[in-house]
Amino acid sequence: MNKLVNMVNVFALLSLLAVGGGTAVLPQMKHDVVVTHRWLSAEQFTDIYSLGQLSPGPNMNMVAVIGYHVSGIAGAILVLLAFYVPSCTLVFAVGKFWDHFEGSPWRDSVQRGMAPITIGLMMSGVYAIGRTATINLDRSMRFNETTVAITLIVTAILLKRHINPALLILAGGAVGWFALRMV
């Protein structure tokens, strides 16, 4: 029962800190889940995140998989509720307040000021997942050339062309599976 309470506390706090979306709290989520509580390994966290990107719907539904991995169905349900209910409640309350000040000059300033913060938080999430995905799994802390190459190629394709990222995830996974089996 204590583990369920800890999970609810962790994910409810992450919910309230998720300015700009769930990706913004990815580094903190990874730290809490992998380092602080040791519910998952870094590789398991990255795998779950990758599945969340591939599956339909909000990618942060991955929190349910984390909850399920740690405490079964009860964990999945409680973590999902803990991650969505606080932020939804806060957004609803702030939305009412925000609408009241429509046309105010400070409102536009706040919105413009939040954009770089959101971008920075999202970039730190990309870095946290990217670092785990490209480091050798043998804990040598050396970059794996194959995974770095896949990362750079997928990034270049996404920057040059408008391709469904799910297709690139599947292709990158297939290439990685074949290439990393050879090593």
C-alpha positions in Angstrom: 0.0 0.0 0.0 2.9 2.4 0.8 4.2 2.0 -2.8 0.8 3.0 -4.2 0.7 6.1 -2.0 4.3 7.0 -3.1 3.3 6.6 -6.7 0.3 8.8 -6.4 2.3 11.5 -4.6 5.1 11.4 -7.3 2.7 11.5 -10.3 0.3 14.1 -8.7 3.2 16.5 -8.2 4.5 15.8 -11.7 1.0 16.6 -13.0 1.1 20.0 -11.5 4.6 20.7 -12.8 3.9 19.7 -16.3 3.9 23.2 -17.8 3.6 22.8 -21.6 2.7 19.1 -21.5 3.9 15.9 -20.0 7.2 15.9 -21.9 8.3 18.9 -19.8 8.5 16.7 -16.7 10.1 13.7 -18.4 13.6 14.3 -16.8 12.0 14.6 -13.3 9.8 11.6 -13.9 12.7 9.6 -15.0 14.7 10.7 -12.0 11.9 9.8 -9.6 11.0 6.5 -11.2 14.5 5.3 -11.9 16.9 6.9 -9.4 14.8 7.8 -6.3 12.3 5.0 -6.1 14.0 2.4 -8.4 10.7 1.3 -9.7 12.2 0.8 -13.2 15.6 0.7 -14.8 16.6 3.5 -17.2 16.3 1.1 -20.1 12.8 0.1 -19.1 11.8 3.7 -18.7 13.0 4.5 -22.2 11.3 1.5 -23.6 8.0 2.5 -22.0 8.4 6.1 -23.3 9.0 4.8 -26.8 5.9 2.6 -26.7 4.0 5.7 -25.5 5.2 7.6 -28.5 4.1 4.8 -30.8 0.7 4.1 -29.4 -2.4 6.2 -30.3 -3.6 8.9 -27.9 -1.7 11.1 -25.6 1.9 9.8 -25.3 1.9 10.4 -21.5 -0.5 7.6 -21.1 2.8 5.8 -20.6 2.4 6.6 -16.9 -0.3 3.9 -16.7 2.3 1.3 -18.0 4.7 2.5 -15.3 2.0 2.1 -12.6 1.1 -1.3 -14.0 4.7 -2.4 -13.9 5.1 -1.3 -10.3 1.8 -2.3 -8.8 -0.5 -4.0 -11.3 -3.9 -2.8 -12.3 -4.4 -0.7 -9.1 -1.1 1.0 -9.8 -2.0 1.7 -13.4 -5.4 3.3 -12.5 -4.1 5.3 -9.6 -1.1 6.7 -11.5 -3.2 7.6 -14.4 -5.7 9.5 -12.2 -2.8 11.1 -10.2 -1.2 12.3 -13.4 -4.3 13.7 -15.1 -6.8 14.9 -12.4 -4.6 17.5 -10.6 -3.5 19.3 -13.8 -7.0 19.1 -15.3 -8.5 20.6 -12.2 -5.8 23.4 -12.1 -6.3 24.2 -15.8 -10.0 24.4 -15.4 -9.7 26.8 -12.4 -7.0 28.9 -14.1 -8.9 29.0 -17.3 -11.8 30.7 -15.6 -9.5 33.2 -14.1 -7.6 33.6 -17.4 -10.7 34.4 -19.4 -11.7 37.1 -16.9 -8.5 39.1 -17.9 -8.9 38.7 -21.6 -7.4 41.8 -23.3 -5.1 42.7 -20.4 -1.5 43.5 -21.4 0.1 41.4 -18.7 -1.8 38.4 -19.9 0.0 38.5 -23.3 3.3 39.1 -21.5 2.8 36.0 -19.3 2.0 33.9 -22.4 5.1 35.1 -24.2 7.3 34.5 -21.1 6.0 31.0 -20.7 7.0 29.9 -24.3 10.8 29.8 -23.7 10.3 28.0 -20.4 8.1 25.4 -22.0 10.6 24.9 -24.9 13.5 24.5 -22.4 11.6 22.0 -20.3 10.7 20.0 -23.4 14.3 20.0 -24.6 15.5 18.7 -21.3 13.0 15.9 -21.7 14.4 15.0 -25.1 17.9 15.1 -23.7 17.1 12.8 -20.8 15.5 10.2 -23.0 18.0 10.6 -25.8 20.9 10.1 -23.4 19.5 6.9 -22.0 18.6 5.6 -25.5 22.1 6.2 -26.9 24.3 5.0 -24.0 25.6 1.4 -24.1 23.4 -0.9 -22.1 26.4 -2.5 -20.5 26.7 0.5 -18.2 30.1 1.5 -19.6 28.6 5.0 -20.1 30.0 5.2 -23.6 27.8 6.3 -26.4 26.7 3.4 -28.7 27.6 4.4 -32.2 24.6 2.5 -33.7 22.0 4.2 -31.6 23.6 7.6 -32.0 23.5 7.1 -35.8 19.9 6.1 -35.7 19.1 9.1 -33.6 20.9 11.5 -35.9 19.3 10.0 -39.1 15.8 10.1 -37.6 16.3 13.7 -36.5 17.6 14.7 -39.9 14.6 13.1 -41.6 12.2 14.8 -39.3 13.8 18.2 -39.9 13.8 17.8 -43.7 10.5 16.0 -44.4 7.0 15.7 -42.9 6.9 12.0 -42.1 4.7 10.3 -39.5 7.0 9.8 -36.5 5.4 6.4 -35.8 6.9 5.1 -39.1 10.3 6.4 -38.1 10.0 4.8 -34.7 9.1 1.4 -36.2 11.9 1.7 -38.8 14.5 2.8 -36.2 13.4 0.0 -33.9 13.8 -2.6 -36.7 17.2 -1.2 -37.7 18.3 -1.1 -34.1 17.0 -4.6 -33.5 19.0 -6.0 -36.4 22.1 -3.9 -35.9 22.4 -4.3 -32.1 21.9 -8.1 -32.4 25.1 -8.2 -34.5 27.1 -6.5 -31.8 
